[in-house]
Amino acid sequence: MATFPAITPSYGLTKISSPKVKQVQFGDGYSMRTVFGINQDLKKYSPSWRNISETDADTISDFLEARKGIEAFDWTPPGESSSSKFICQSWSKSIPYLNRATIQATFQEVAEP
């Protein structure tokens, strides 16, 4: 299993939680909810690396391209104590300044051994 390069994303990381919940609605207006599945709250992160060197940007892009959006990799989100497995199916690279680049990506946590 590959490990994401040790290039820290810029401040302002977005973390999305969407637990899987099943709800039953009864005729009298009463409803019941329960979580569904054993991996019911996998996270999504939207890291970005702003104004990094082109070399670092190429390192990130090459790493993501090599996984082709299907191979999981280990990544430790900022502020978390342990790594998890993620896939990245979309990312973009822009070059706002000479020899500087910005990468934006979406990392989706996966439940794999």
N, C-alpha and C positions, 0 to 999 in steps of 0.2 A: 504494500500500500504506500503510495506516494504521500509526502507531506508538503503542504503548501509552503512556498518560499517565505522566509522570515522577514517580510517587508510589512511593516505595520500600516494599516489603513489610516486615512485621515480621520480627524475628529468628526463626529456627527453620524456615526453608524446607526442604521435602522435595524431593529430586531422585531420580527413579526411572529406572533403566536396565534394559532387558530386551532384550538382543541376540537377534535371530532366529537360532536354531541348528537345523540339521537333524542328526539322529543316525541312524546305521544300526547295528543290532544284529545280530551274526553268531551263528551257532549255538554256537560254542565259548565264548561269553561275552565275546568281544572286540567292541568297538564303536568307531566312528569318528564324529567330530563336525566340522562345518564351519559357518561363518557363511553366512547365506543372504540374498542381495540386496545392492544397493549402498548403500541407506539402512537398514542393518540394526540400528542402535542409536539410534533416535529417543528423546528423553528426555521424561519427564513431570515437571512441577513442581506442587507444591501450595502456592502462595503464599497468605498471609493478611495482611490489613491490620487490625490490632487497635487499637481506640480511636482511630480517625481522625475528623476532622470529618465531619459529614453532607455538607458540600459536596464533600470529596474522595471520599467513598463514592458520592455521586451521580455524580460524574465517572467513576469506575470502572464503576459499574453501567450508566450510559448508553452508555459506550464498548462494553462487552460486549454489551449488548442490540442495539446498532446492527449488530453483526457476526452476530447470530443463530446463533452456533455453527458457521457454515460459512465465513465469510470470515477468511482468515489476517491476522495483524498481526505487526509487528516488536516484539520485546521482548528486552531484555538482562537475563538473570537475574543477581542479585547474585553477585559474585565471578567472573563471566565477563567476558572482554575484548571480545566481539563479540555482536551481536544475532543472533537466529535467528527463523524464522517459526513462529508458534504459532496454534492455535485454542483456544477455550474453549467447551466445550459444557455446563458446569455451574458454577454459582457460587451463593453465598447471601449474604444481607445480614441482619445482626441489629443491633438497637439496644439495647445493654446499659445505656447511660446517656443522660441528656438531652443532645442535640446531639452525641452521639458514636455511631459505628457500627463494625461489624466486617464485613469482606468475606472470604469464603473461596472459593477458586477452584481449578480444575484446568486447567493449561495443557498441551496436548499439542503437541509439536514436529511439524511437517509438512515434507515434502520438496517444495518448490515453488520455481520459479525466482525 
